Structure formats: structure tokens, C-alpha cells
Amino acid sequence: MDLFYLPFIDTTASTIIFPKEESRHIAKVLRKQAGDQLQLTDGKGLEVIVEIEQIGLNQLSAKLLNKKRHLPSRVHLHLGIAPTKNISRMEWFLEKATEIGIQEITPLVCDHSERKVIKPERLEKIIIAALKQSKQYNKPLLNPMLSFKEFIAHKNEGFIAHCHKGEKIPLFQALESKNKITILIGPEGDFSRAEIAAASAKNFQAVSLGNQRLRTETAAIIATHTVALKAQ
């Protein structure tokens, strides 16, 4: 059954009205008919099953059959990541991280960042597409871009992954029993020493993601997957 994303679903109503764009997709691309069932989510844990009543190119209405609430993951991962110079790599990360299971992402502008502008609307569409494809009901939160300094100003602890020499603990060991986890992933040029020192002063622990030198998006995926395994 196809999963659709509607940010606002009124479960007290007997009929659900789809917006124009989704109505056209369902009618023209998927060629659904009256009587077909669809699965909906609001991205906040709600799953709804509906049956199409009337279908047109510009508006589709469906009867609500049943609903279910899915709890969020017991582990909340907030990843602060410097967007890559090649934005397609950042988009790939968001797609795969959503599939794996991530709760919150904040794009960061760092000292060595080569990309300081993003298109959040485009990134949101990628997250929503990945949410629907992987049949999940809790959509990751994409925050506005912040400077590194602004981000850590509101944090009291977390983990930072970098390539500079120094004492580090493997991430899978560092997680222990934490249920709220913040991880920082730097740009292609890595975090500056000043940023690492500032993070350390805010109780961010340096962690290792392996012995290899990783691309930004690869490091972010490894961090996301490691936390997702912990949450199982």
C-alpha cells in the first residue's frame, strides 16, 4: 500500500481531502480508483488508512477507515553537519539517514565550510520522499542553518568527530546508555582547532568512526547507523 505524507490530518473528520499536487499524482501517475486504499502519515507518528471516495485531477477525497499512533525512537539523534560543497552529497546523506532513522538535523556553517547556503525546501522534499519510501511515520526535523558557534552555545554535551590527532573513543563505546545524543560532523576541510577546543569546553567528547579518512556524508551515515543500531 502506498504511503502518502500530509502534514495536517484531521482524524476527527470522516473525510480526508488531499491537496492538489497529491491528488494529481494519485490520479494521473498512480492511476488509483475509487475504492482503493491509501496509507497516510503526518510525519508525527500518525498512520491513517483511507479509502478513496471521489477522485479527480485537482481534488481527491477519501474516507477514514482506521488510525494508529507510532511512538518515536527511544533514542533521539541530533546531528550537526556542515553541508558538502557538492550539495548532491548532502542530499544523499539526508535520504539515507531518513531511511536508517534519524530524528533531527542542523546544517552548520564552520570555519572551513565551502558551502554556506542551502535550499531547505529542496532538502525537505528529499526527506519526505525518503520517509514515504521507507514507510516511516516520524519525519526527521530539519532545522535552519546555524553557525558552529551558535549551535554549541545551546548544548552542554555531545560528541564531535574529527580527523585531528588526539585521544578519541570509538563512537559505539561512547554512546553507553544515552537516549539524547548530539554528534558533530565537520566539512571537507574538517573542523578547525578553535572549533574543536570550543566544543571540548562545552563537554563534547572526541569520537572515532574508524581508522579510515571519511567523506563528510560517509562519516554522517556511519554515525547515524551506529546510533540506530543502539536504538534497536
VEXNU-22498 format. One line per field, with one value per residue (C-alpha): x, y, z; residue in three letters; residue number from 1. Coordinates in nm, 3 decimals. Layout:
N
xx = [X	...]
yy = [Y	...]
zz = [Z	...]
aa = [ala	...]
i = [NUM	...]
This chain:
232
xx = [0.000	0.136	0.229	0.150	0.259	0.007	0.144	-0.204	-0.454	-0.783	-0.864	-1.193	-1.327	-1.486	-1.342	-0.983	-0.927	-0.595	-0.413	-0.398	-0.043	-0.102	-0.444	-0.291	-0.014	-0.258	-0.497	-0.263	0.059	-0.057	-0.397	-0.578	-0.953	-1.246	-1.240	-0.859	-0.698	-0.411	-0.185	-0.116	0.117	0.159	0.526	0.449	0.381	0.029	-0.064	-0.404	-0.572	-0.826	-1.042	-1.079	-1.435	-1.406	-1.106	-1.021	-0.712	-0.735	-0.903	-0.934	-1.147	-1.113	-1.300	-1.105	-1.101	-0.864	-0.571	-0.269	-0.007	0.361	0.592	0.920	1.250	1.364	1.696	1.697	1.988	2.056	2.326	2.500	2.660	2.840	2.676	2.911	3.036	2.863	2.506	2.408	2.623	2.430	2.104	2.221	2.301	1.957	1.786	1.982	1.976	1.598	1.575	1.805	1.628	1.743	1.543	1.698	1.949	2.103	2.317	2.627	2.849	3.202	3.539	3.636	3.291	3.282	2.902	2.726	2.387	2.129	1.778	1.575	1.262	1.456	1.607	1.264	1.128	1.411	1.341	0.968	1.034	1.267	1.012	0.744	0.978	1.097	0.744	0.819	0.583	0.811	0.973	1.318	1.329	1.546	1.649	1.761	2.132	2.338	2.697	2.906	2.928	2.550	2.489	2.716	2.606	2.283	2.444	2.601	2.742	2.776	3.026	3.250	3.410	3.724	4.050	4.296	4.525	4.439	4.262	3.932	3.690	3.501	3.150	2.977	3.153	3.089	2.712	2.658	2.303	2.242	1.899	1.960	2.266	2.425	2.700	2.900	3.029	3.256	3.311	3.550	3.832	3.745	3.675	3.929	4.134	3.946	3.614	3.739	3.858	3.523	3.336	3.559	3.483	3.113	3.176	3.179	3.382	3.604	3.498	3.635	3.428	3.704	4.060	3.978	3.961	3.593	3.398	3.159	2.847	3.004	3.101	2.748	2.593	2.821	2.730	2.358	2.371	2.570	2.309	2.023	2.171	2.187	1.818	1.708]
yy = [0.000	0.341	0.579	0.950	1.245	1.508	1.744	1.810	1.525	1.587	1.249	1.380	1.423	1.134	1.253	1.346	1.596	1.569	1.880	1.947	1.819	1.486	1.448	1.484	1.237	0.976	1.016	1.069	0.890	0.610	0.582	0.496	0.441	0.491	0.207	0.183	0.218	0.452	0.488	0.836	0.987	1.335	1.269	1.298	0.930	0.909	0.633	0.653	0.416	0.572	0.453	0.673	0.801	1.057	1.113	1.398	1.566	1.860	1.715	1.372	1.280	0.965	0.801	0.746	0.375	0.349	0.519	0.424	0.618	0.514	0.616	0.790	0.609	0.580	0.731	1.086	1.164	1.529	1.556	1.886	1.861	2.103	2.072	1.949	2.170	1.932	1.958	1.624	1.453	1.629	1.530	1.168	1.178	1.314	1.046	0.759	0.898	0.926	0.565	0.448	0.655	0.999	1.244	1.588	1.756	2.102	2.225	2.406	2.681	2.607	2.780	2.558	2.531	2.556	2.576	2.841	2.846	2.569	2.538	2.400	2.346	2.112	1.925	1.888	1.727	1.473	1.389	1.345	1.122	0.904	0.892	0.762	0.517	0.362	0.353	0.554	0.772	1.013	1.268	1.400	1.767	1.980	2.294	2.625	2.656	2.785	2.882	2.635	2.887	2.936	2.562	2.468	2.774	2.587	2.250	2.116	1.789	1.573	1.410	1.554	1.350	1.499	1.394	1.578	1.370	1.320	1.088	0.956	0.685	0.471	0.611	0.278	0.264	0.629	0.603	0.388	0.436	0.785	0.846	1.202	1.217	1.510	1.442	1.699	1.619	1.875	2.000	1.864	2.067	1.929	2.131	2.397	2.355	2.652	2.476	2.155	2.348	2.531	2.202	2.047	2.339	2.254	1.890	1.749	1.427	1.343	1.015	0.786	0.647	0.412	0.424	0.544	0.906	0.952	1.198	1.422	1.238	0.895	0.990	1.119	0.796	0.583	0.795	0.770	0.394	0.338	0.523	0.345	0.007	0.120	0.214	-0.136]
zz = [0.000	-0.099	0.184	0.146	0.357	0.465	0.733	0.871	0.908	1.088	1.240	1.378	1.023	0.837	0.504	0.419	0.136	-0.046	-0.174	-0.547	-0.605	-0.429	-0.593	-0.939	-0.855	-0.725	-1.018	-1.313	-1.217	-0.989	-1.160	-0.840	-0.848	-0.611	-0.358	-0.348	-0.007	0.079	0.379	0.520	0.778	0.919	1.000	1.370	1.434	1.293	1.049	0.882	0.636	0.399	0.110	-0.197	-0.241	-0.520	-0.741	-0.975	-1.114	-0.874	-0.566	-0.413	-0.115	0.093	0.380	0.702	0.792	1.087	1.256	1.464	1.660	1.630	1.912	1.823	1.867	2.229	2.119	1.979	1.748	1.668	1.402	1.336	0.993	0.763	0.418	0.147	-0.137	-0.380	-0.250	-0.406	-0.143	0.134	-0.033	-0.049	0.321	0.410	0.204	0.357	0.712	0.693	0.576	0.856	1.120	1.236	1.444	1.393	1.161	1.184	0.892	1.020	0.887	1.009	0.977	0.681	0.522	0.143	0.136	0.339	0.163	0.125	-0.014	0.278	0.065	-0.165	0.131	0.294	-0.023	-0.017	0.348	0.279	-0.025	0.184	0.467	0.229	0.055	0.382	0.531	0.842	1.040	1.228	0.998	1.088	1.186	0.957	1.145	0.990	0.921	1.213	1.266	1.464	1.747	1.759	1.764	2.054	2.254	2.334	2.404	2.722	2.593	2.286	2.053	1.784	1.506	1.352	1.185	1.412	1.628	1.991	2.228	2.094	2.194	1.938	1.898	1.966	2.304	2.389	2.347	2.657	2.786	2.647	2.495	2.373	2.151	1.969	1.714	1.517	1.167	1.000	0.644	0.383	0.542	0.888	1.200	1.290	1.607	1.752	1.691	1.848	2.153	2.177	2.155	2.420	2.650	2.611	2.710	2.358	2.358	2.059	1.898	1.631	1.344	1.229	1.101	0.751	0.640	0.557	0.346	0.538	0.421	0.485	0.840	0.899	0.773	0.994	1.296	1.216	1.165	1.483	1.686	1.504	1.599	1.960	1.949	1.846]
aa = [met	asp	leu	phe	tyr	leu	pro	phe	ile	asp	thr	thr	ala	ser	thr	ile	ile	phe	pro	lys	glu	glu	ser	arg	his	ile	ala	lys	val	leu	arg	lys	gln	ala	gly	asp	gln	leu	gln	leu	thr	asp	gly	lys	gly	leu	glu	val	ile	val	glu	ile	glu	gln	ile	gly	leu	asn	gln	leu	ser	ala	lys	leu	leu	asn	lys	lys	arg	his	leu	pro	ser	arg	val	his	leu	his	leu	gly	ile	ala	pro	thr	lys	asn	ile	ser	arg	met	glu	trp	phe	leu	glu	lys	ala	thr	glu	ile	gly	ile	gln	glu	ile	thr	pro	leu	val	cys	asp	his	ser	glu	arg	lys	val	ile	lys	pro	glu	arg	leu	glu	lys	ile	ile	ile	ala	ala	leu	lys	gln	ser	lys	gln	tyr	asn	lys	pro	leu	leu	asn	pro	met	leu	ser	phe	lys	glu	phe	ile	ala	his	lys	asn	glu	gly	phe	ile	ala	his	cys	his	lys	gly	glu	lys	ile	pro	leu	phe	gln	ala	leu	glu	ser	lys	asn	lys	ile	thr	ile	leu	ile	gly	pro	glu	gly	asp	phe	ser	arg	ala	glu	ile	ala	ala	ala	ser	ala	lys	asn	phe	gln	ala	val	ser	leu	gly	asn	gln	arg	leu	arg	thr	glu	thr	ala	ala	ile	ile	ala	thr	his	thr	val	ala	leu	lys	ala	gln]
i = [1	2	3	4	5	6	7	8	9	10	11	12	13	14	15	16	17	18	19	20	21	22	23	24	25	26	27	28	29	30	31	32	33	34	35	36	37	38	39	40	41	42	43	44	45	46	47	48	49	50	51	52	53	54	55	56	57	58	59	60	61	62	63	64	65	66	67	68	69	70	71	72	73	74	75	76	77	78	79	80	81	82	83	84	85	86	87	88	89	90	91	92	93	94	95	96	97	98	99	100	101	102	103	104	105	106	107	108	109	110	111	112	113	114	115	116	117	118	119	120	121	122	123	124	125	126	127	128	129	130	131	132	133	134	135	136	137	138	139	140	141	142	143	144	145	146	147	148	149	150	151	152	153	154	155	156	157	158	159	160	161	162	163	164	165	166	167	168	169	170	171	172	173	174	175	176	177	178	179	180	181	182	183	184	185	186	187	188	189	190	191	192	193	194	195	196	197	198	199	200	201	202	203	204	205	206	207	208	209	210	211	212	213	214	215	216	217	218	219	220	221	222	223	224	225	226	227	228	229	230	231	232]
